[in-house]
Amino acid sequence: MLEGLRETYPGTINAVRFGRGGKGPELGGHNSLPFHDFEATRPGRPWLALEVVDGEPEDWTAPVLKPYGDAVASPARWAARSAREYGPDMIFLTLNSIEQGSAFAEIAARVAATVQAVDIPLAVYGSGDRDRDVPALTAVAEACRGTPLLLGPVTRDAHKELAEVARDLGHAVIAQSPMDVNLAKDLNIRLTKILPADRIVIDPLTSSLGYGLEYSYSTMERIRLAAIVHDDRMLQMPIIGRVGKEVWKTKEAAQDTTRGVWWEAFTAATLLLAGADLVTLRHPDSIALVKTMMR
């Protein structure tokens, strides 16, 4: 019965590889629409990442921090505990210490220690301030030479410097643009003049359930349709959705932990249906829920 409904598509999402020695798992690499496994074999399911911060977790509520205990005092210990106990596919390390005044060398040393503490891929995300992110992420890239990281955010204003660093030191980048398909494509065109396309992940920005999620969904869906159905090579990069940060700053999530977990899980599941290949989460119960949804 499904034979008559099965379609094939011309486009394939690039496979981006992470891990020590460049021999880790691949993100992406599929040529079908989200969860259309009856049409094509997907190399692996979408990735779920748990977020860690390298400084004082000032914008994290106490209930979200509670499962990690005293490990939150060290990003390496926090990442190791997350990887060991909750089974994420990646650790997403946010460098909030940039805004708290840490020296770039200290930041790089903490990231290098975190890399050594886990055996799963690592993303490293800066503050979004070009003047601080470029030197901080450059120091991180040099300290972790030999272990491909996913570095971001790379915006149009700072794309050249960070793309060159990633190219020379073997890392991949998160290309961030503000919820617009054309702006995402334009940034990728600029980046691919410096960096191979299979070392780019698209971040079209993310909204939480009840706070503009429909717009996020529409943008991701259009990017994925252009890449898969219309074979647009400048959009054939995996997509990341930064869910945890957006969800846990809403008043609904902050007021009740159980509701917050479901809020986070449903936001993540919605973006995965839109075409996200990687979503970042904060609460370990959320990752368990999303795994159940994907079975």
N, C-alpha and C positions, 0 to 999 in steps of 0.2 A: 504493500500500500504506500509506503514512504518513497518507493523508487520514483514514482511520478512526481513527487514533490521535491526531490533532492535537486539542488542546484550547485553548480560550480562557479567560482569567482576568479577573476584574473589576478587580483592583488593578494599579496602575502605580507604579513607584519614581520618586520625585521626581528631577528633573534639577537638579543643583547646578552652578552655573557659576563658574569661577575665571579668573584672568588679568587682565592690564592692561586697564583700562577696562571690566571685566566682560564682555569679548568672547572669553574663552578657551574651551576645550573644556568639555563637560558631563560630569559624573560621574553615572551612573545613567540614568534616563529610559526604562527597559525595562519590559515587562509580561509577561515569561515567566520560568520557573524557570531556574536556572543552566544555561547551555549547551544549552537547549532552543531552539536557533535554528530548528529545523524548525517550531516553533509560532508564532513571532513574530519580526519583524525587530528586532534590538537595535541602537540607535544606534551603539554602539562596544563593543569588548571591555573587560573589567575593566582597571583601571589598576594599573600596577606602579610603585612609588616606590622611589627609593634614599635611604637615610638619610644625613644629614650632621649633625655636632654643631658648636656654636659655641664650644666650649671644649676643654680637653684631653680627648681621647677615652680616658678612663681605663679604661673597661670593654670596650674593643675590643682584640681580640688582634692581634698584629703581622701575621699572614698576611692578615687582613681589611683592614688598613690599607694593605698593600703596593701594591695596584694604583693607589692614589690618589697615591702618592709624597709630595713635599713640599707638595702642595696642601692637605693636612690642616691646615696652619698657619693657614689662612684659610677660614672657611665660604663666602665668596663664590667663592674660587678652587676649593675643593672641589666646590661645587655646579656651577660652570661646567664643570669637567672631567667630572663625572658626567653632566651633560646632554649634553655634546658627544660623549663617547666611548662611552657605554653605552645611550643611548636610553630613559631612564625617562619615564614620563608625568608624573611629579611629583617634586619634591624634598621630602623630609620632614626638616625642620630641628628637631632637638631642642636645647632651650636648657639644656644641662647646665652652662653657665656661671652659671646662677642659683645652683646649689649650690656653685659655686666662688667666690662672693662678688662677681661683677661688678655694677656699678651698672646700674640699669634703663635709663638713658639710653644707656650703652655697648652694652647688649644690643640695644636698638632700632636703634641706628646700624648694628650688624653685620647685623641682619636686613634693613634697608633696602638696604644694599650688596649683599646676597645677592639680593634681589629684582631689582635692576638688572643683576645678572650673568647671569641666566638668562631664557629666554623661554618657560618652561613653568611651570605652576602650582606654588605653594609652600604647604606646610603648616608651621605653627610650633607646636611642642609644648613645654609647660612641664615643671615638675618634679613636679607632682602635689600640691604644698604650696599650699594656698589663699592663705595670707598672702603668699607670694612670687609666685605665678602671677598673681594679679589685677593688681598694679601692673606687673609685667613685661609681661604680654600687653596691658595697656591702653597702655603706652608703645609697644609694637610696632604695635598697631592704629593709633595716631595717626601714627606715623612712616611707615606704609605706606598711608595714606588714598589711595583712588583705585585701588589694586590689590587686589582681593578675595583674601584669604588664608583658609586653613582653620586656625582657632585651637583649641587644646585643651591639656589636657583640661578640659572643662566638666563638673563633677560637681554633684550635687544641692546640696551645701553652698555652691558658688560660682556657681550657674547664673545668678542674677539679675544680678549685676554684669557678668559677661562677656557675657551675652546682650544686655544694653543697650549695651555698648560695640560689639559686633558689629553690632547693628541700626543704631546711629547712624553708624558708620564704614564700613559696606558689606561686612563680612566674614561668613564662615560659621563654624560651630563644630563641634567633635567632642564629642558628648554621651557621656560615659563612665559606664557602670554595671557592677556586678560580676556578669557571667555569669548574668543573670536576665532573662527576657523581660518580666516584669511591672515590674521596676525600670527597664528601658530605656523601656518605654511611659510609665511615670509621669514620668520625666525629660522625655521629649518633650512630654508634655501641659503640663508647667510651662514649657518653653522656648517652645512655640508661642503662649503668651499674650504673649510679648515679641517673638519673632522669627518670620519666615515659615518654614513647614515646609521650603521648598526651600533653606534655608540651614543645614540640620542634617545631620550625618553621625553614624551610630551607631557607638560603640565598645563592644562588649559584653565587652571584654577577650579576650586570646588566650593560648593555651597552645601549647607546642612538641610536636612528635611525640615520643611516649614520656613526656610530662609533663602529661597531662590534655587532650590534643588532642580526644579524643572528646567531652568536655564542651563545649569551644569549638564544635566542629562542631554538636552538638545545639542549642546556644543560637542560633547563627547560622541554622541550618536552620529552627528554629521561628519566628524573627523573619521570615525571608523567606517562609515558607508563610503566616503570618498576614497579611503585607502583600499578597502576590500572589493567593493563593487565596481568602482570607477578606476582602480589601479593608479591612484595618485601617489607617486613614489615619495613626494615630499611630505606625505602624511602617514607613511607606512612605518611609524615608530610606535612602540608600546606607549600606553597612556597611564599616567599615575593620578590617583585621586587622594588628596590629603584630607582624609575624613576626620580623624580624631581631633585635630586642632579646631576645626569648624564646629563640630558637634558639641564639644564640652565647654565651649564658651557661650552656648545658648542657655537661657534661664531655665528652660524645661529640663535639660539634661542635668544642670547643676543642682536642681532642687531635689532630685530623687535618683539614686544610683541605678536602681533596676530600670527605671524609665530611660536613663541616660544610656545604659548598655543597649537596650532595644533601639533607641534613637540612632546610636552609632552603627549598629548592625544593619538596620534597614537602610540607612543612608549608603553604607558600603554596598549592600546587595543591589540597590537601585543603580549605582554607578557601574557596577560590574555588568549589569544587564545592558547598560548604555555602551559598553565597550572598554571600560577600564581594565587594564592588565595587572595593575598593582594598586592596592589601597592601603593606607596607613591607619592604624587603630591605636587607641591608648589603653583601653581596659581589656585584660585577658579574657574575660567572659564574652566580650564582643567577638573576639577571634574564634572562639568555640562555636558561637551562634552562626557566624558566617560560614564556617566550615560545614556545619550541618545543613545550611541552606544550599550549598553547592553540591551535596551528594546526589 
